[in-house]
Amino acid sequence: MTHGSGAPNSSVSPLFFDDFSGPGLDRDSWNVAVPGEPVNDELQAYCDTEETVRMARPEDRIGGCNGALIIQPHYRPGFPAPGGRRFDFISGRINTRAKVEFTYGTLSARIMLPAGPGLWPAFWALGGAGPWPATGEIDVMENVGEPDWVSAALHGPGYSGETPFVNRMYFSNGDDASGWHVYAARWEPHSISFFVDGKVLYRATRPMVQYYGRWAYDNPKYLILNLAIGGTYPFKTNGIASPYRGLAEETARAITRDSVRMLVDWVRVDAL
């Protein structure tokens, strides 16, 4: 089932907008991240290659408006990552660090997620000037391959990792995360509200956060889109330990068949 508009409201000029309609990724706005070491016990190495990050061909768009971004993992046993470790999977992660950063606003993206236990796609924002979690993290959308729900969360000093600021939204019967949905967060000076297709998923206020630690959301943030494989969050959800931690065997086989993809129709940031 398809939800959310194929094109965002164009009546107001956004702070940032990308509908991925060009021949390649706009490198003036986006970086393709290649971290030296993965975090959260993830199983992939991120790569700057069209294998993992590319623009959709017309036959790939499946309901995209003018174009679409595809982030696709692949099985590459023994792949050497920066830092010397080897991984059996590669995938993609892009961000706007030092290119598109902003303080407050509405972050939104129209995304189609893959299904399969252990897949960990996310759309989020992170503060760039300092170490994590002191700079604050806004997880607009996360999923661990269970198609009936998505989650949103905040991480910061005193409330990172096992954060108390997390909630899930379960889709109604006949619908799931493998269809198109618009995921959004309205980031204000005293609250952050999360939405799926315009419906409120969760809201955290400054007093709620400050009960646990410092409010880390008055500083510039940048956008991130990625598709991780396995790791702590999937493992805590599905309990799968073999053949890979947090990754089901059937999901690993789907990656091997090159049949797993995350599609992003557009990304937008609007001022308050």
C-alpha positions in Angstrom: 0.0 0.0 0.0 1.3 3.5 -0.9 0.9 6.3 1.6 2.2 9.9 1.7 2.3 12.3 -1.2 4.6 11.4 -4.1 5.7 15.1 -4.0 6.0 17.4 -0.9 4.0 20.6 -0.6 5.9 23.1 -2.8 4.0 26.2 -1.7 6.7 27.2 0.8 10.4 27.2 -0.1 12.3 24.6 2.0 15.6 25.1 3.7 16.7 22.0 1.9 15.1 19.6 -0.7 16.4 16.8 -2.8 14.2 14.5 -4.9 17.2 12.5 -6.3 16.2 13.3 -9.9 19.7 13.9 -11.2 22.0 11.5 -12.9 24.0 11.0 -9.7 24.1 11.9 -6.0 24.4 15.6 -5.4 27.9 15.8 -3.8 27.4 19.5 -3.1 24.8 18.4 -0.5 25.7 14.8 0.4 28.7 12.9 1.6 29.0 9.1 1.2 30.3 8.1 4.5 33.0 5.4 4.9 33.6 5.1 8.6 36.7 3.3 9.7 35.0 1.1 12.3 31.3 0.1 12.5 29.3 0.8 15.7 26.6 -1.1 17.5 28.1 -4.5 16.4 26.9 -3.9 12.9 27.9 -6.4 10.2 28.5 -4.2 7.2 31.3 -2.0 5.9 30.0 1.2 4.3 31.4 1.9 0.9 31.4 4.8 -1.5 30.4 3.0 -4.6 27.4 2.8 -7.0 26.9 -0.8 -5.9 25.6 0.5 -2.5 24.4 4.1 -3.3 22.9 5.0 -6.6 20.1 6.8 -8.3 17.1 4.6 -9.4 16.6 3.7 -12.9 13.1 4.2 -14.3 12.2 0.6 -13.8 13.5 0.8 -10.2 11.4 3.7 -8.9 8.2 1.8 -7.9 6.2 4.9 -7.2 8.9 7.5 -6.8 8.0 11.0 -8.0 10.9 12.4 -10.1 13.6 10.0 -9.1 14.7 8.0 -6.1 17.8 7.1 -4.2 18.6 3.4 -3.7 20.8 2.2 -0.8 21.5 -1.5 -1.4 23.6 -4.0 0.6 25.5 -6.8 -1.0 27.2 -9.9 0.2 31.0 -9.5 -0.2 32.7 -12.1 2.1 36.0 -10.9 3.5 35.6 -7.3 2.4 38.4 -5.2 3.9 37.2 -2.1 5.6 39.3 0.9 6.6 41.0 0.0 9.9 41.8 -3.5 8.8 38.6 -5.5 9.8 36.9 -7.7 7.3 33.2 -8.0 6.8 30.8 -10.2 4.8 28.5 -7.4 3.8 28.8 -3.9 2.3 26.1 -1.2 2.4 25.5 2.6 2.0 25.3 5.6 4.3 25.1 9.2 3.2 25.0 12.4 5.2 25.0 16.2 4.8 27.6 17.0 7.4 29.3 20.4 6.8 27.2 20.8 3.7 23.6 21.1 4.9 23.2 21.8 8.7 20.4 23.5 10.4 18.9 24.2 13.9 15.1 23.6 14.3 12.7 22.8 11.5 10.7 19.9 10.1 12.7 17.0 8.7 10.8 14.7 6.3 11.5 12.0 3.8 9.4 9.6 1.7 10.9 6.2 2.1 10.2 2.6 1.1 11.9 0.1 3.4 13.0 -3.5 2.8 11.7 -6.3 5.0 13.8 -9.0 6.7 14.9 -9.7 10.2 18.2 -7.9 10.8 17.9 -5.1 8.3 18.4 -1.8 10.0 17.5 1.2 7.8 17.3 4.7 9.4 16.6 8.3 8.7 18.1 10.6 11.4 19.9 13.8 12.3 23.1 14.3 14.4 25.0 17.2 15.8 28.4 17.6 14.2 30.4 19.8 16.6 31.5 17.4 19.3 31.4 13.8 20.4 28.3 11.5 20.5 26.0 11.6 22.4 26.7 15.1 23.7 25.7 16.7 20.4 22.2 15.0 20.4 20.7 12.5 18.0 17.2 12.6 16.4 16.1 9.3 15.0 13.2 10.2 12.7 12.7 6.6 11.6 14.4 3.3 12.4 13.3 -0.2 11.5 15.0 -3.6 12.1 13.3 -5.6 9.3 10.0 -6.3 11.0 7.6 -4.6 8.5 4.7 -4.0 10.9 6.3 -1.2 12.8 8.8 1.6 12.8 10.4 3.5 15.7 11.6 7.0 16.6 14.0 8.0 19.4 16.2 10.7 20.9 19.7 10.1 22.2 21.8 12.5 24.3 23.9 12.9 27.4 22.3 10.8 30.1 19.8 9.1 27.8 21.8 7.4 25.1 21.8 3.7 24.0 18.9 2.4 26.2 17.2 5.8 25.8 13.8 6.3 27.6 12.8 8.5 24.6 11.7 5.9 22.1 8.4 4.7 20.7 7.0 2.5 18.0 4.2 2.9 15.6 2.4 -0.2 14.4 0.9 -0.1 10.9 -2.8 -1.0 10.4 -3.8 -4.3 8.9 -3.0 -4.5 5.2 -0.2 -1.9 5.5 3.5 -2.1 6.4 6.8 -0.4 6.1 7.6 -2.0 2.8 5.2 0.6 1.1 5.9 4.3 0.7 5.6 6.4 3.8 6.5 9.9 4.8 8.5 10.0 8.0 9.0 13.3 9.7 10.1 15.1 12.9 9.2 18.6 13.9 12.1 19.9 15.9 11.3 23.0 18.0 13.2 24.7 20.8 11.1 23.0 23.5 9.9 19.8 22.0 10.5 17.2 19.2 7.4 15.5 17.6 7.6 12.5 15.3 5.1 11.7 12.5 4.3 8.9 10.1 2.1 10.0 7.1 1.1 13.0 9.1 0.0 11.1 12.2 1.8 11.7 15.5 4.0 8.8 16.6 5.7 10.4 19.6 6.5 13.7 21.3 9.3 14.5 23.8 9.5 17.8 25.5 12.4 19.7 27.0 11.3 19.0 30.6 11.0 15.3 29.9 14.5 15.2 28.5 16.0 17.3 31.2 14.8 14.9 33.9 17.5 12.5 32.5 20.1 14.9 31.2 20.9 18.0 29.2 18.7 19.0 26.3 21.1 18.6 23.3 18.9 20.1 20.6 19.8 23.8 20.4 22.8 23.1 18.1 23.1 22.5 14.3 22.4 19.0 13.0 23.0 17.2 9.7 20.9 14.5 8.0 21.8 10.8 7.6 20.3 8.0 5.6 21.7 4.5 5.9 21.0 0.8 5.8 22.9 -1.2 8.4 23.0 -5.0 8.6 22.6 -6.8 11.9 23.9 -5.3 15.2 22.6 -4.5 18.6 19.2 -3.1 17.9 18.1 -6.0 15.6 19.6 -8.6 18.0 17.8 -7.2 21.0 14.6 -7.4 19.0 14.9 -10.8 17.2 17.4 -12.6 19.4 19.1 -14.2 16.4 22.7 -15.3 17.2 23.6 -17.4 14.2 24.8 -17.4 11.5 25.2 -13.7 12.2 24.3 -11.7 15.3 20.9 -10.1 14.7 20.6 -11.2 11.1 18.3 -14.0 10.0 19.6 -16.6 7.6 16.8 -15.9 5.1 17.7 -12.2 5.2 21.3 -13.0 4.5 20.2 -15.1 1.6 18.1 -12.2 0.3 21.1 -9.9 0.4 23.1 -12.5 -1.4 20.5 -12.5 -4.2 20.8 -8.7 -4.4 17.1 -8.4 -3.6 17.3 -6.0 -0.6 16.9 -2.2 -1.2 16.0 0.9 0.6 14.4 3.6 -1.6 14.1 7.3 -0.8 11.9 9.4 -3.0 12.8 12.8 -1.5 14.2 14.5 1.6 13.1 17.9 2.8 13.8 20.3 5.6 11.4 23.2 6.3 11.8 26.1 8.7 9.5 26.4 11.7 
